[in-house]
Amino acid sequence: MRNDNLQFKRLTEKRDALVNRLSAYRHILRGTIIQRGNICGKAGCRCKKKEHPLLHGPYRYLSHRSRQAASMIFLNKIKLSYASRGVRQYRELIELVYQISEINFKILRHHYARLPNE
């Protein structure tokens, strides 16, 4: 029984430490940074050749899908830095949520009798 109490304490302490880290994620962006070339509006430009066109760029964009539609934002150097951090934070946050969920699953499976009535 003592080992069981110790295991429950370790799980809840680990979960609480992970939950405390959640507030550090302020720049979360769900999306993908993509790179693509563009076609311009000039009639005789190299980007409009029928065979082997040379597109302008490549340029970077943040691709994002909301419930309504997909959209893209052109990323200059400043925006690229911010977007890269936000996408990285989103991946880290999802991993953190999975870890918290796994701990909660173990607590529910093995230590349900110790759960507070909330």
NORKAPE-V406865 format. One line per field, one symbol per residue. ss: DSSP state (H for helix, E for strand, L for the rest). psi: psi as a letter, one per 40 degrees, with the letter a starting at -180 (. if undefined). A space follows every 50 residues. Layout:
ss=???
psi=???
//
This chain:
ss=LHHHHHHHHHHHHHHHHHHHHHHHLLLLLLLEEEEEEELLLLLLLHHHLL LLLLLEEEEEEEEEELLLLEEEEELLHHHHHHHHHHHHHHHHHHHHHHHH HHHHHHHHHHLHHHLLLL
psi=ddddddddddddddddddddedeegefhhhahhihiiihaehdfideeid hfihiiaiiiihhhhaddiiiihhhadddddddddddddddddddddddd dddddddddefdeehih.
//
